[in-house]
Amino acid sequence: MNTGERIRQIRELRGWTQTQLAQLIDKDQSTIAQIEGGRFEASDEIIKLVAFASGFPPSFFRQEQSLDFPLGSLALRAHATLTRREKLRAYRYAQLTFEFADKIGKDVSRVPVSLPRVDADPLEAARVTRSQLGLSPDRPIGHLVNTVEKMGVLILLLPLNFPHLDAFSLWAGPNKNVPVMAVAASRPGDRQRFSISHELWHLISIPRGTPQEIEKNADKFAAEFLTPIMGIKREMISPFTLTEIAKLKARWGVSMQSLIRRAAELEVISDRQYRYLMQQMSMRGWRVKEPVDVPYEKPTAFPRIIEKAKAGSERLGSETSYPTSFIKSTLAAYIVSS
């Protein structure tokens, strides 16, 4: 049993430093550091104090160490845009949710993993992926979340507010054979779709280059995957006005700003037209809140695990040693996103 790993897990979930946790339970920071470092196991007294401060029951901290759950694409996120504390909170929330799903879903049949593995440039990879998924090479993707889930990807929603994090992905489990995406639950539908497509690149590709290059390739993949050149270019008809762009947004499920950038990349519009359209977006306040809402797509795999478990949040809490508050807030994210 490693009580130190469990204590660190919940400390980082709550966003506390070792010093802050030590103050909450009236102990020295060095005591917390030694417990988390594995120098010795936490006493029953310390476990009870941490449990009281965090809201997690004492039995949780006596469980074995969690399943293998690496940082994945989260390791690529720059500290300039995402603080270490935000990164750790998001990571721990997703880790705990994955662990929770594993506990209650052991008898639930999972969708076989059929994700393609590609070793190609992002544009070619997007076309190959569309083909392997049986998607049209030149039409919009309908329900992207369902498409991704049918490949065996477990999509977990993050109900916490992370201003600088839309999603991250990884291969989890004992053999790293479960593809997982953790997606922010409070984003517009078009942003959600782009984030999921971006993370799909991280799951299917062989990483090459610097973190910055990998991220740029993920964006290129997402743009071609959602708006393939052979389909979107013929619909970018002159005059390319904001009214027409809004119509394309509704049809393709991507943001107006993404479409304007895409038009510039494909040389449908000039640099001057690009700047003009972006200025018009800014004048209307659309760089912050665009018109035409793209529906947020609701994941189904995790709620299906819950449903098949056939238990209320209190019973699930007693069976898994998770607090009812954590379970309720997690499940609420799937209801709100519908």
Contacts in CASP RR format, 6 or more apart in sequence:
PFRMAT RR
TARGET T0000
AUTHOR 0000-0000-0000
METHOD contacts of the structure
MODEL  1
MNTGERIRQIRELRGWTQTQLAQLIDKDQSTIAQIEGGRFEASDEIIKLV
AFASGFPPSFFRQEQSLDFPLGSLALRAHATLTRREKLRAYRYAQLTFEF
ADKIGKDVSRVPVSLPRVDADPLEAARVTRSQLGLSPDRPIGHLVNTVEK
MGVLILLLPLNFPHLDAFSLWAGPNKNVPVMAVAASRPGDRQRFSISHEL
WHLISIPRGTPQEIEKNADKFAAEFLTPIMGIKREMISPFTLTEIAKLKA
RWGVSMQSLIRRAAELEVISDRQYRYLMQQMSMRGWRVKEPVDVPYEKPT
AFPRIIEKAKAGSERLGSETSYPTSFIKSTLAAYIVSS
1 41 0 8 1.000
1 62 0 8 1.000
1 63 0 8 1.000
1 64 0 8 1.000
2 38 0 8 1.000
2 41 0 8 1.000
2 64 0 8 1.000
2 65 0 8 1.000
3 35 0 8 1.000
3 41 0 8 1.000
3 42 0 8 1.000
3 47 0 8 1.000
3 61 0 8 1.000
3 62 0 8 1.000
4 35 0 8 1.000
4 36 0 8 1.000
4 37 0 8 1.000
4 38 0 8 1.000
4 41 0 8 1.000
4 42 0 8 1.000
5 36 0 8 1.000
5 65 0 8 1.000
5 66 0 8 1.000
6 60 0 8 1.000
6 61 0 8 1.000
6 62 0 8 1.000
6 63 0 8 1.000
6 65 0 8 1.000
7 21 0 8 1.000
7 32 0 8 1.000
7 35 0 8 1.000
7 36 0 8 1.000
7 42 0 8 1.000
7 50 0 8 1.000
7 61 0 8 1.000
8 36 0 8 1.000
9 66 0 8 1.000
9 92 0 8 1.000
9 95 0 8 1.000
9 96 0 8 1.000
10 50 0 8 1.000
10 54 0 8 1.000
10 56 0 8 1.000
10 60 0 8 1.000
10 61 0 8 1.000
10 92 0 8 1.000
11 17 0 8 1.000
11 18 0 8 1.000
11 21 0 8 1.000
11 32 0 8 1.000
11 36 0 8 1.000
11 54 0 8 1.000
12 88 0 8 1.000
12 89 0 8 1.000
12 91 0 8 1.000
12 92 0 8 1.000
13 54 0 8 1.000
13 88 0 8 1.000
13 89 0 8 1.000
13 92 0 8 1.000
13 93 0 8 1.000
13 96 0 8 1.000
14 54 0 8 1.000
14 89 0 8 1.000
15 85 0 8 1.000
15 88 0 8 1.000
15 89 0 8 1.000
16 24 0 8 1.000
18 29 0 8 1.000
18 32 0 8 1.000
18 33 0 8 1.000
18 36 0 8 1.000
19 29 0 8 1.000
21 32 0 8 1.000
21 50 0 8 1.000
21 53 0 8 1.000
22 28 0 8 1.000
22 29 0 8 1.000
22 31 0 8 1.000
22 32 0 8 1.000
24 49 0 8 1.000
24 53 0 8 1.000
25 46 0 8 1.000
25 49 0 8 1.000
25 50 0 8 1.000
25 53 0 8 1.000
26 49 0 8 1.000
27 46 0 8 1.000
27 49 0 8 1.000
31 46 0 8 1.000
34 40 0 8 1.000
35 41 0 8 1.000
35 42 0 8 1.000
35 46 0 8 1.000
42 50 0 8 1.000
42 61 0 8 1.000
44 58 0 8 1.000
47 58 0 8 1.000
47 61 0 8 1.000
47 62 0 8 1.000
48 58 0 8 1.000
50 56 0 8 1.000
50 61 0 8 1.000
51 57 0 8 1.000
51 58 0 8 1.000
51 60 0 8 1.000
51 61 0 8 1.000
55 323 0 8 1.000
55 325 0 8 1.000
56 321 0 8 1.000
56 322 0 8 1.000
56 323 0 8 1.000
56 326 0 8 1.000
57 321 0 8 1.000
57 323 0 8 1.000
59 321 0 8 1.000
60 321 0 8 1.000
60 322 0 8 1.000
63 321 0 8 1.000
66 95 0 8 1.000
66 96 0 8 1.000
66 99 0 8 1.000
67 98 0 8 1.000
67 99 0 8 1.000
67 102 0 8 1.000
67 172 0 8 1.000
67 173 0 8 1.000
67 174 0 8 1.000
68 172 0 8 1.000
68 173 0 8 1.000
68 174 0 8 1.000
68 176 0 8 1.000
69 94 0 8 1.000
69 95 0 8 1.000
69 98 0 8 1.000
69 99 0 8 1.000
69 170 0 8 1.000
69 172 0 8 1.000
69 173 0 8 1.000
69 180 0 8 1.000
70 170 0 8 1.000
70 171 0 8 1.000
70 172 0 8 1.000
70 176 0 8 1.000
71 91 0 8 1.000
71 168 0 8 1.000
71 170 0 8 1.000
72 168 0 8 1.000
72 169 0 8 1.000
72 170 0 8 1.000
72 171 0 8 1.000
72 202 0 8 1.000
73 168 0 8 1.000
73 169 0 8 1.000
73 170 0 8 1.000
73 199 0 8 1.000
73 202 0 8 1.000
73 218 0 8 1.000
74 87 0 8 1.000
74 90 0 8 1.000
74 91 0 8 1.000
74 168 0 8 1.000
74 170 0 8 1.000
75 211 0 8 1.000
76 211 0 8 1.000
76 214 0 8 1.000
76 215 0 8 1.000
77 87 0 8 1.000
77 165 0 8 1.000
77 168 0 8 1.000
78 211 0 8 1.000
81 164 0 8 1.000
82 162 0 8 1.000
82 164 0 8 1.000
82 165 0 8 1.000
83 164 0 8 1.000
86 162 0 8 1.000
86 163 0 8 1.000
86 164 0 8 1.000
86 165 0 8 1.000
87 165 0 8 1.000
89 160 0 8 1.000
89 162 0 8 1.000
90 158 0 8 1.000
90 160 0 8 1.000
90 162 0 8 1.000
90 165 0 8 1.000
90 168 0 8 1.000
90 182 0 8 1.000
91 168 0 8 1.000
93 158 0 8 1.000
93 159 0 8 1.000
93 160 0 8 1.000
93 182 0 8 1.000
94 156 0 8 1.000
94 158 0 8 1.000
94 168 0 8 1.000
94 180 0 8 1.000
94 182 0 8 1.000
96 322 0 8 1.000
96 326 0 8 1.000
97 156 0 8 1.000
97 182 0 8 1.000
97 302 0 8 1.000
97 330 0 8 1.000
98 154 0 8 1.000
98 156 0 8 1.000
98 172 0 8 1.000
98 178 0 8 1.000
98 180 0 8 1.000
100 320 0 8 1.000
100 322 0 8 1.000
100 327 0 8 1.000
100 330 0 8 1.000
101 154 0 8 1.000
101 156 0 8 1.000
101 302 0 8 1.000
101 305 0 8 1.000
102 173 0 8 1.000
103 319 0 8 1.000
103 320 0 8 1.000
104 305 0 8 1.000
104 306 0 8 1.000
104 309 0 8 1.000
104 311 0 8 1.000
104 316 0 8 1.000
104 319 0 8 1.000
104 320 0 8 1.000
105 305 0 8 1.000
105 308 0 8 1.000
105 309 0 8 1.000
107 308 0 8 1.000
108 304 0 8 1.000
108 305 0 8 1.000
108 308 0 8 1.000
108 309 0 8 1.000
110 152 0 8 1.000
110 301 0 8 1.000
111 149 0 8 1.000
111 150 0 8 1.000
111 151 0 8 1.000
111 152 0 8 1.000
111 301 0 8 1.000
112 152 0 8 1.000
113 151 0 8 1.000
113 152 0 8 1.000
113 153 0 8 1.000
113 177 0 8 1.000
113 178 0 8 1.000
113 179 0 8 1.000
114 150 0 8 1.000
114 151 0 8 1.000
114 152 0 8 1.000
115 151 0 8 1.000
115 152 0 8 1.000
115 153 0 8 1.000
115 179 0 8 1.000
115 203 0 8 1.000
115 204 0 8 1.000
116 128 0 8 1.000
116 129 0 8 1.000
116 132 0 8 1.000
116 133 0 8 1.000
116 204 0 8 1.000
117 204 0 8 1.000
117 205 0 8 1.000
117 206 0 8 1.000
118 124 0 8 1.000
118 125 0 8 1.000
118 128 0 8 1.000
118 129 0 8 1.000
118 204 0 8 1.000
118 205 0 8 1.000
118 206 0 8 1.000
119 205 0 8 1.000
119 206 0 8 1.000
120 128 0 8 1.000
121 217 0 8 1.000
122 201 0 8 1.000
122 205 0 8 1.000
122 217 0 8 1.000
122 218 0 8 1.000
122 220 0 8 1.000
122 221 0 8 1.000
122 224 0 8 1.000
123 220 0 8 1.000
123 221 0 8 1.000
123 224 0 8 1.000
123 229 0 8 1.000
125 201 0 8 1.000
125 204 0 8 1.000
125 205 0 8 1.000
125 221 0 8 1.000
126 221 0 8 1.000
126 222 0 8 1.000
126 224 0 8 1.000
126 225 0 8 1.000
126 228 0 8 1.000
127 137 0 8 1.000
127 224 0 8 1.000
127 228 0 8 1.000
129 200 0 8 1.000
129 204 0 8 1.000
129 225 0 8 1.000
130 136 0 8 1.000
130 137 0 8 1.000
130 225 0 8 1.000
130 228 0 8 1.000
131 137 0 8 1.000
133 147 0 8 1.000
133 151 0 8 1.000
135 141 0 8 1.000
135 147 0 8 1.000
137 228 0 8 1.000
137 230 0 8 1.000
137 231 0 8 1.000
138 228 0 8 1.000
138 230 0 8 1.000
138 231 0 8 1.000
139 231 0 8 1.000
140 226 0 8 1.000
140 251 0 8 1.000
140 252 0 8 1.000
140 253 0 8 1.000
141 147 0 8 1.000
141 193 0 8 1.000
141 225 0 8 1.000
141 226 0 8 1.000
143 297 0 8 1.000
144 193 0 8 1.000
144 196 0 8 1.000
144 197 0 8 1.000
144 226 0 8 1.000
144 297 0 8 1.000
145 155 0 8 1.000
145 196 0 8 1.000
145 297 0 8 1.000
145 298 0 8 1.000
145 299 0 8 1.000
145 300 0 8 1.000
146 297 0 8 1.000
146 300 0 8 1.000
148 155 0 8 1.000
148 181 0 8 1.000
148 196 0 8 1.000
148 200 0 8 1.000
149 155 0 8 1.000
149 299 0 8 1.000
149 300 0 8 1.000
149 301 0 8 1.000
151 179 0 8 1.000
152 179 0 8 1.000
152 301 0 8 1.000
153 179 0 8 1.000
153 180 0 8 1.000
153 181 0 8 1.000
153 203 0 8 1.000
154 178 0 8 1.000
154 179 0 8 1.000
154 180 0 8 1.000
154 181 0 8 1.000
154 301 0 8 1.000
154 302 0 8 1.000
155 180 0 8 1.000
155 181 0 8 1.000
155 183 0 8 1.000
155 196 0 8 1.000
155 299 0 8 1.000
155 301 0 8 1.000
155 302 0 8 1.000
156 180 0 8 1.000
156 181 0 8 1.000
156 182 0 8 1.000
156 183 0 8 1.000
156 299 0 8 1.000
156 302 0 8 1.000
157 182 0 8 1.000
157 183 0 8 1.000
157 184 0 8 1.000
157 185 0 8 1.000
157 299 0 8 1.000
157 302 0 8 1.000
157 330 0 8 1.000
157 333 0 8 1.000
157 334 0 8 1.000
157 337 0 8 1.000
158 165 0 8 1.000
158 182 0 8 1.000
158 183 0 8 1.000
158 184 0 8 1.000
158 185 0 8 1.000
158 333 0 8 1.000
159 185 0 8 1.000
159 186 0 8 1.000
159 329 0 8 1.000
159 330 0 8 1.000
159 332 0 8 1.000
159 333 0 8 1.000
161 186 0 8 1.000
162 184 0 8 1.000
165 184 0 8 1.000
166 183 0 8 1.000
166 184 0 8 1.000
166 187 0 8 1.000
166 191 0 8 1.000
166 192 0 8 1.000
166 195 0 8 1.000
167 181 0 8 1.000
167 182 0 8 1.000
167 183 0 8 1.000
167 184 0 8 1.000
167 195 0 8 1.000
167 196 0 8 1.000
167 198 0 8 1.000
167 199 0 8 1.000
168 181 0 8 1.000
168 182 0 8 1.000
168 199 0 8 1.000
169 179 0 8 1.000
169 180 0 8 1.000
169 181 0 8 1.000
169 182 0 8 1.000
169 199 0 8 1.000
169 200 0 8 1.000
169 202 0 8 1.000
169 203 0 8 1.000
170 179 0 8 1.000
170 180 0 8 1.000
171 177 0 8 1.000
171 178 0 8 1.000
171 179 0 8 1.000
171 180 0 8 1.000
171 203 0 8 1.000
172 178 0 8 1.000
172 179 0 8 1.000
172 180 0 8 1.000
179 203 0 8 1.000
181 196 0 8 1.000
181 199 0 8 1.000
181 203 0 8 1.000
183 192 0 8 1.000
183 195 0 8 1.000
183 196 0 8 1.000
183 199 0 8 1.000
183 299 0 8 1.000
184 192 0 8 1.000
184 195 0 8 1.000
185 333 0 8 1.000
185 336 0 8 1.000
185 337 0 8 1.000
187 195 0 8 1.000
187 296 0 8 1.000
188 255 0 8 1.000
188 290 0 8 1.000
188 293 0 8 1.000
188 294 0 8 1.000
188 296 0 8 1.000
189 253 0 8 1.000
189 293 0 8 1.000
189 294 0 8 1.000
189 295 0 8 1.000
189 296 0 8 1.000
189 297 0 8 1.000
190 249 0 8 1.000
190 253 0 8 1.000
190 254 0 8 1.000
190 255 0 8 1.000
190 258 0 8 1.000
190 290 0 8 1.000
190 294 0 8 1.000
191 255 0 8 1.000
192 296 0 8 1.000
192 297 0 8 1.000
193 226 0 8 1.000
193 253 0 8 1.000
193 254 0 8 1.000
193 294 0 8 1.000
193 297 0 8 1.000
194 222 0 8 1.000
194 226 0 8 1.000
194 254 0 8 1.000
194 255 0 8 1.000
194 258 0 8 1.000
197 221 0 8 1.000
197 222 0 8 1.000
197 225 0 8 1.000
197 226 0 8 1.000
198 218 0 8 1.000
198 219 0 8 1.000
198 221 0 8 1.000
198 222 0 8 1.000
199 218 0 8 1.000
200 221 0 8 1.000
200 222 0 8 1.000
200 225 0 8 1.000
201 217 0 8 1.000
201 218 0 8 1.000
201 221 0 8 1.000
201 222 0 8 1.000
202 214 0 8 1.000
202 218 0 8 1.000
205 217 0 8 1.000
205 221 0 8 1.000
207 214 0 8 1.000
208 214 0 8 1.000
223 258 0 8 1.000
223 261 0 8 1.000
223 262 0 8 1.000
223 265 0 8 1.000
226 252 0 8 1.000
226 253 0 8 1.000
226 254 0 8 1.000
227 252 0 8 1.000
227 254 0 8 1.000
227 258 0 8 1.000
227 259 0 8 1.000
227 262 0 8 1.000
229 266 0 8 1.000
232 248 0 8 1.000
232 252 0 8 1.000
232 259 0 8 1.000
232 262 0 8 1.000
232 266 0 8 1.000
233 266 0 8 1.000
233 268 0 8 1.000
235 248 0 8 1.000
235 251 0 8 1.000
236 248 0 8 1.000
236 259 0 8 1.000
236 263 0 8 1.000
236 266 0 8 1.000
236 268 0 8 1.000
236 269 0 8 1.000
237 244 0 8 1.000
240 263 0 8 1.000
240 268 0 8 1.000
240 269 0 8 1.000
240 273 0 8 1.000
240 277 0 8 1.000
242 256 0 8 1.000
242 277 0 8 1.000
242 280 0 8 1.000
242 281 0 8 1.000
242 284 0 8 1.000
242 286 0 8 1.000
245 256 0 8 1.000
245 259 0 8 1.000
245 260 0 8 1.000
245 277 0 8 1.000
246 256 0 8 1.000
246 291 0 8 1.000
246 292 0 8 1.000
248 259 0 8 1.000
249 255 0 8 1.000
249 256 0 8 1.000
249 259 0 8 1.000
249 290 0 8 1.000
249 292 0 8 1.000
249 294 0 8 1.000
250 292 0 8 1.000
250 294 0 8 1.000
252 259 0 8 1.000
253 294 0 8 1.000
254 262 0 8 1.000
254 294 0 8 1.000
255 290 0 8 1.000
256 281 0 8 1.000
256 286 0 8 1.000
256 290 0 8 1.000
256 291 0 8 1.000
256 292 0 8 1.000
257 278 0 8 1.000
257 281 0 8 1.000
257 287 0 8 1.000
257 290 0 8 1.000
260 269 0 8 1.000
260 274 0 8 1.000
260 277 0 8 1.000
260 278 0 8 1.000
260 281 0 8 1.000
261 274 0 8 1.000
263 269 0 8 1.000
263 274 0 8 1.000
264 270 0 8 1.000
264 271 0 8 1.000
264 273 0 8 1.000
264 274 0 8 1.000
269 277 0 8 1.000
278 287 0 8 1.000
281 287 0 8 1.000
281 290 0 8 1.000
296 337 0 8 1.000
296 338 0 8 1.000
297 337 0 8 1.000
298 334 0 8 1.000
298 337 0 8 1.000
298 338 0 8 1.000
299 334 0 8 1.000
299 337 0 8 1.000
302 334 0 8 1.000
303 331 0 8 1.000
303 334 0 8 1.000
306 316 0 8 1.000
306 331 0 8 1.000
309 316 0 8 1.000
311 319 0 8 1.000
313 324 0 8 1.000
313 327 0 8 1.000
313 328 0 8 1.000
313 331 0 8 1.000
314 324 0 8 1.000
316 322 0 8 1.000
316 327 0 8 1.000
317 323 0 8 1.000
317 324 0 8 1.000
317 327 0 8 1.000
END
